[in-house]
Amino acid sequence: DILEGWKGKIFNNHPSLLPAFNCNNVYQEVLNFGARITGCTVYHLGIGDVEEKIRSSCCDS
């Protein structure tokens, strides 16, 4: 697996404050839920659970 050699070295981003709205249709789900705060998350790709991966989150209300 190509990710094994790069484990912990590749970052990815997600357009929500993970673990909330961990889906492909993030913006629509945020609107459907009526969330008043949203943001983005930067995390390590290929490491364990979402909570282990998260390196930074930011939000704007």
PADREN-405198 format. One record per atom (N, C-alpha, C): residue number from 0; atom name; x, y negated, z. Coordinates in Angstrom, 2 decimals. Last residue first. Layout:
<sites>
<site resi="NUM" name="CA" c1="X" c2="Y" c3="Z"/>
...
</sites>
This chain:
<sites>
<site resi="60" name="N" c1="-17.98" c2="-31.79" c3="12.68"/>
<site resi="60" name="CA" c1="-19.42" c2="-31.75" c3="12.94"/>
<site resi="60" name="C" c1="-20.16" c2="-32.80" c3="12.14"/>
<site resi="59" name="N" c1="-15.48" c2="-29.69" c3="11.77"/>
<site resi="59" name="CA" c1="-15.95" c2="-31.05" c3="11.60"/>
<site resi="59" name="C" c1="-17.45" c2="-31.00" c3="11.79"/>
<site resi="58" name="N" c1="-12.71" c2="-27.65" c3="12.86"/>
<site resi="58" name="CA" c1="-14.11" c2="-27.90" c3="12.54"/>
<site resi="58" name="C" c1="-14.37" c2="-29.39" c3="12.39"/>
<site resi="57" name="N" c1="-10.36" c2="-24.98" c3="12.54"/>
<site resi="57" name="CA" c1="-10.67" c2="-26.40" c3="12.71"/>
<site resi="57" name="C" c1="-12.12" c2="-26.62" c3="12.32"/>
<site resi="56" name="N" c1="-8.04" c2="-22.56" c3="13.63"/>
<site resi="56" name="CA" c1="-9.40" c2="-22.89" c3="13.24"/>
<site resi="56" name="C" c1="-9.59" c2="-24.38" c3="13.42"/>
<site resi="55" name="N" c1="-5.38" c2="-20.26" c3="13.22"/>
<site resi="55" name="CA" c1="-5.82" c2="-21.64" c3="13.38"/>
<site resi="55" name="C" c1="-7.26" c2="-21.77" c3="12.92"/>
<site resi="54" name="N" c1="-5.06" c2="-17.54" c3="13.34"/>
<site resi="54" name="CA" c1="-3.93" c2="-18.37" c3="13.71"/>
<site resi="54" name="C" c1="-4.35" c2="-19.82" c3="13.93"/>
<site resi="53" name="N" c1="-6.50" c2="-14.37" c3="13.63"/>
<site resi="53" name="CA" c1="-6.72" c2="-15.82" c3="13.60"/>
<site resi="53" name="C" c1="-5.51" c2="-16.58" c3="14.12"/>
<site resi="52" name="N" c1="-6.06" c2="-11.62" c3="14.01"/>
<site resi="52" name="CA" c1="-5.52" c2="-12.28" c3="12.84"/>
<site resi="52" name="C" c1="-5.52" c2="-13.80" c3="12.94"/>
<site resi="51" name="N" c1="-7.47" c2="-10.69" c3="16.19"/>
<site resi="51" name="CA" c1="-6.00" c2="-10.58" c3="16.21"/>
<site resi="51" name="C" c1="-5.37" c2="-11.42" c3="15.11"/>
<site resi="50" name="N" c1="-10.10" c2="-11.07" c3="15.38"/>
<site resi="50" name="CA" c1="-9.61" c2="-11.81" c3="16.53"/>
<site resi="50" name="C" c1="-8.09" c2="-11.77" c3="16.64"/>
<site resi="49" name="N" c1="-10.32" c2="-9.20" c3="13.27"/>
<site resi="49" name="CA" c1="-10.36" c2="-10.64" c3="12.99"/>
<site resi="49" name="C" c1="-9.76" c2="-11.43" c3="14.15"/>
<site resi="48" name="N" c1="-8.00" c2="-6.45" c3="13.80"/>
<site resi="48" name="CA" c1="-9.30" c2="-7.10" c3="13.85"/>
<site resi="48" name="C" c1="-9.19" c2="-8.60" c3="13.60"/>
<site resi="47" name="N" c1="-4.94" c2="-5.80" c3="11.93"/>
<site resi="47" name="CA" c1="-6.04" c2="-5.45" c3="12.82"/>
<site resi="47" name="C" c1="-7.35" c2="-6.20" c3="12.67"/>
<site resi="46" name="N" c1="-3.71" c2="-7.57" c3="9.26"/>
<site resi="46" name="CA" c1="-3.42" c2="-7.23" c3="10.65"/>
<site resi="46" name="C" c1="-4.74" c2="-6.98" c3="11.37"/>
<site resi="45" name="N" c1="-4.14" c2="-8.57" c3="6.67"/>
<site resi="45" name="CA" c1="-3.64" c2="-7.21" c3="6.85"/>
<site resi="45" name="C" c1="-3.24" c2="-6.83" c3="8.26"/>
<site resi="44" name="N" c1="-3.33" c2="-11.96" c3="6.91"/>
<site resi="44" name="CA" c1="-3.97" c2="-10.92" c3="6.13"/>
<site resi="44" name="C" c1="-3.32" c2="-9.58" c3="6.44"/>
<site resi="43" name="N" c1="-3.85" c2="-14.26" c3="9.47"/>
<site resi="43" name="CA" c1="-2.91" c2="-13.32" c3="8.85"/>
<site resi="43" name="C" c1="-3.69" c2="-12.24" c3="8.13"/>
<site resi="42" name="N" c1="-5.89" c2="-17.20" c3="8.78"/>
<site resi="42" name="CA" c1="-5.55" c2="-15.97" c3="9.50"/>
<site resi="42" name="C" c1="-4.52" c2="-15.15" c3="8.73"/>
<site resi="41" name="N" c1="-7.77" c2="-20.06" c3="9.32"/>
<site resi="41" name="CA" c1="-6.58" c2="-19.52" c3="8.66"/>
<site resi="41" name="C" c1="-6.15" c2="-18.31" c3="9.47"/>
<site resi="40" name="N" c1="-11.06" c2="-21.23" c3="8.89"/>
<site resi="40" name="CA" c1="-10.13" c2="-20.42" c3="9.68"/>
<site resi="40" name="C" c1="-8.98" c2="-19.98" c3="8.80"/>
<site resi="39" name="N" c1="-13.21" c2="-24.12" c3="9.08"/>
<site resi="39" name="CA" c1="-12.49" c2="-23.08" c3="8.36"/>
<site resi="39" name="C" c1="-11.51" c2="-22.39" c3="9.30"/>
<site resi="38" name="N" c1="-16.58" c2="-25.10" c3="9.90"/>
<site resi="38" name="CA" c1="-15.17" c2="-25.38" c3="9.70"/>
<site resi="38" name="C" c1="-14.51" c2="-24.28" c3="8.89"/>
<site resi="37" name="N" c1="-19.40" c2="-26.60" c3="11.56"/>
<site resi="37" name="CA" c1="-18.79" c2="-25.58" c3="10.72"/>
<site resi="37" name="C" c1="-17.33" c2="-25.96" c3="10.51"/>
<site resi="36" name="N" c1="-22.22" c2="-27.35" c3="13.47"/>
<site resi="36" name="CA" c1="-20.76" c2="-27.43" c3="13.37"/>
<site resi="36" name="C" c1="-20.29" c2="-26.29" c3="12.48"/>
<site resi="35" name="N" c1="-24.82" c2="-26.73" c3="13.35"/>
<site resi="35" name="CA" c1="-24.49" c2="-28.16" c3="13.37"/>
<site resi="35" name="C" c1="-22.99" c2="-28.39" c3="13.26"/>
<site resi="34" name="N" c1="-26.64" c2="-24.30" c3="11.55"/>
<site resi="34" name="CA" c1="-25.44" c2="-24.64" c3="12.33"/>
<site resi="34" name="C" c1="-25.15" c2="-26.13" c3="12.23"/>
<site resi="33" name="N" c1="-28.81" c2="-23.05" c3="10.43"/>
<site resi="33" name="CA" c1="-28.99" c2="-24.38" c3="11.01"/>
<site resi="33" name="C" c1="-27.81" c2="-24.82" c3="11.86"/>
<site resi="32" name="N" c1="-28.87" c2="-20.73" c3="9.01"/>
<site resi="32" name="CA" c1="-28.77" c2="-20.63" c3="10.47"/>
<site resi="32" name="C" c1="-29.04" c2="-21.97" c3="11.15"/>
<site resi="31" name="N" c1="-28.83" c2="-21.73" c3="6.41"/>
<site resi="31" name="CA" c1="-29.97" c2="-20.92" c3="6.87"/>
<site resi="31" name="C" c1="-30.01" c2="-20.85" c3="8.39"/>
<site resi="30" name="N" c1="-26.27" c2="-22.98" c3="6.35"/>
<site resi="30" name="CA" c1="-27.50" c2="-23.77" c3="6.21"/>
<site resi="30" name="C" c1="-28.71" c2="-23.02" c3="6.74"/>
<site resi="29" name="N" c1="-24.66" c2="-20.70" c3="6.65"/>
<site resi="29" name="CA" c1="-24.53" c2="-21.80" c3="7.60"/>
<site resi="29" name="C" c1="-25.80" c2="-22.66" c3="7.56"/>
<site resi="28" name="N" c1="-25.44" c2="-19.27" c3="4.34"/>
<site resi="28" name="CA" c1="-25.71" c2="-18.72" c3="5.67"/>
<site resi="28" name="C" c1="-25.62" c2="-19.79" c3="6.76"/>
<site resi="27" name="N" c1="-24.44" c2="-20.94" c3="2.33"/>
<site resi="27" name="CA" c1="-25.88" c2="-20.71" c3="2.43"/>
<site resi="27" name="C" c1="-26.25" c2="-20.16" c3="3.80"/>
<site resi="26" name="N" c1="-21.67" c2="-20.73" c3="2.88"/>
<site resi="26" name="CA" c1="-22.34" c2="-22.03" c3="2.94"/>
<site resi="26" name="C" c1="-23.86" c2="-21.87" c3="3.08"/>
<site resi="25" name="N" c1="-21.08" c2="-17.88" c3="2.58"/>
<site resi="25" name="CA" c1="-20.88" c2="-18.63" c3="3.83"/>
<site resi="25" name="C" c1="-21.74" c2="-19.89" c3="3.89"/>
<site resi="24" name="N" c1="-21.37" c2="-15.37" c3="1.25"/>
<site resi="24" name="CA" c1="-22.25" c2="-16.50" c3="0.97"/>
<site resi="24" name="C" c1="-22.25" c2="-17.45" c3="2.16"/>
<site resi="23" name="N" c1="-19.79" c2="-13.32" c3="2.20"/>
<site resi="23" name="CA" c1="-19.43" c2="-13.93" c3="0.92"/>
<site resi="23" name="C" c1="-20.22" c2="-15.19" c3="0.61"/>
<site resi="22" name="N" c1="-18.99" c2="-13.59" c3="5.73"/>
<site resi="22" name="CA" c1="-19.71" c2="-13.03" c3="4.59"/>
<site resi="22" name="C" c1="-19.27" c2="-13.76" c3="3.32"/>
<site resi="21" name="N" c1="-18.95" c2="-14.34" c3="8.65"/>
<site resi="21" name="CA" c1="-17.95" c2="-13.56" c3="7.93"/>
<site resi="21" name="C" c1="-18.64" c2="-12.83" c3="6.78"/>
<site resi="20" name="N" c1="-20.18" c2="-16.12" c3="10.51"/>
<site resi="20" name="CA" c1="-20.41" c2="-16.21" c3="9.07"/>
<site resi="20" name="C" c1="-19.31" c2="-15.55" c3="8.25"/>
<site resi="19" name="N" c1="-17.73" c2="-16.06" c3="13.09"/>
<site resi="19" name="CA" c1="-19.06" c2="-16.47" c3="12.61"/>
<site resi="19" name="C" c1="-19.09" c2="-16.54" c3="11.09"/>
<site resi="18" name="N" c1="-15.18" c2="-15.48" c3="14.12"/>
<site resi="18" name="CA" c1="-15.88" c2="-14.45" c3="13.36"/>
<site resi="18" name="C" c1="-17.28" c2="-14.83" c3="12.89"/>
<site resi="17" name="N" c1="-14.38" c2="-18.16" c3="11.89"/>
<site resi="17" name="CA" c1="-14.49" c2="-16.73" c3="12.16"/>
<site resi="17" name="C" c1="-14.46" c2="-16.47" c3="13.65"/>
<site resi="16" name="N" c1="-15.82" c2="-20.71" c3="10.74"/>
<site resi="16" name="CA" c1="-15.09" c2="-20.47" c3="11.98"/>
<site resi="16" name="C" c1="-15.28" c2="-19.00" c3="12.35"/>
<site resi="15" name="N" c1="-15.30" c2="-20.58" c3="7.17"/>
<site resi="15" name="CA" c1="-16.14" c2="-20.66" c3="8.37"/>
<site resi="15" name="C" c1="-15.25" c2="-20.45" c3="9.58"/>
<site resi="14" name="N" c1="-13.87" c2="-20.02" c3="4.73"/>
<site resi="14" name="CA" c1="-14.58" c2="-21.28" c3="4.93"/>
<site resi="14" name="C" c1="-15.61" c2="-21.26" c3="6.05"/>
<site resi="13" name="N" c1="-10.65" c2="-18.74" c3="5.32"/>
<site resi="13" name="CA" c1="-12.07" c2="-18.41" c3="5.19"/>
<site resi="13" name="C" c1="-12.85" c2="-19.68" c3="5.52"/>
<site resi="12" name="N" c1="-7.41" c2="-17.86" c3="4.03"/>
<site resi="12" name="CA" c1="-8.32" c2="-18.76" c3="4.70"/>
<site resi="12" name="C" c1="-9.75" c2="-18.35" c3="4.42"/>
<site resi="11" name="N" c1="-4.37" c2="-16.11" c3="4.79"/>
<site resi="11" name="CA" c1="-5.57" c2="-16.29" c3="4.00"/>
<site resi="11" name="C" c1="-6.44" c2="-17.31" c3="4.72"/>
<site resi="10" name="N" c1="-0.90" c2="-15.31" c3="4.64"/>
<site resi="10" name="CA" c1="-2.03" c2="-16.01" c3="5.25"/>
<site resi="10" name="C" c1="-3.18" c2="-16.10" c3="4.26"/>
<site resi="9" name="N" c1="1.46" c2="-12.82" c3="5.17"/>
<site resi="9" name="CA" c1="0.54" c2="-13.42" c3="4.20"/>
<site resi="9" name="C" c1="-0.61" c2="-14.07" c3="4.97"/>
<site resi="8" name="N" c1="2.83" c2="-11.56" c3="7.14"/>
<site resi="8" name="CA" c1="3.53" c2="-12.63" c3="6.43"/>
<site resi="8" name="C" c1="2.64" c2="-13.35" c3="5.42"/>
<site resi="7" name="N" c1="1.64" c2="-9.35" c3="8.27"/>
<site resi="7" name="CA" c1="1.94" c2="-10.47" c3="9.15"/>
<site resi="7" name="C" c1="2.62" c2="-11.65" c3="8.47"/>
<site resi="6" name="N" c1="2.98" c2="-7.22" c3="5.85"/>
<site resi="6" name="CA" c1="2.12" c2="-7.33" c3="7.02"/>
<site resi="6" name="C" c1="2.57" c2="-8.46" c3="7.93"/>
<site resi="5" name="N" c1="4.28" c2="-6.58" c3="3.57"/>
<site resi="5" name="CA" c1="4.07" c2="-8.00" c3="3.82"/>
<site resi="5" name="C" c1="3.22" c2="-8.25" c3="5.06"/>
<site resi="4" name="N" c1="4.28" c2="-3.86" c3="3.36"/>
<site resi="4" name="CA" c1="5.57" c2="-4.54" c3="3.37"/>
<site resi="4" name="C" c1="5.47" c2="-6.03" c3="3.71"/>
<site resi="3" name="N" c1="1.47" c2="-3.39" c3="3.28"/>
<site resi="3" name="CA" c1="2.30" c2="-2.88" c3="4.39"/>
<site resi="3" name="C" c1="3.63" c2="-3.62" c3="4.48"/>
<site resi="2" name="N" c1="0.33" c2="-4.26" c3="0.91"/>
<site resi="2" name="CA" c1="0.24" c2="-5.12" c3="2.09"/>
<site resi="2" name="C" c1="1.13" c2="-4.67" c3="3.23"/>
<site resi="1" name="N" c1="0.62" c2="-2.15" c3="-0.90"/>
<site resi="1" name="CA" c1="1.46" c2="-3.34" c3="-1.06"/>
<site resi="1" name="C" c1="1.43" c2="-4.24" c3="0.17"/>
<site resi="0" name="N" c1="0.84" c2="1.19" c3="0.00"/>
<site resi="0" name="CA" c1="0.00" c2="0.00" c3="0.00"/>
<site resi="0" name="C" c1="0.88" c2="-1.25" c3="0.00"/>
</sites>
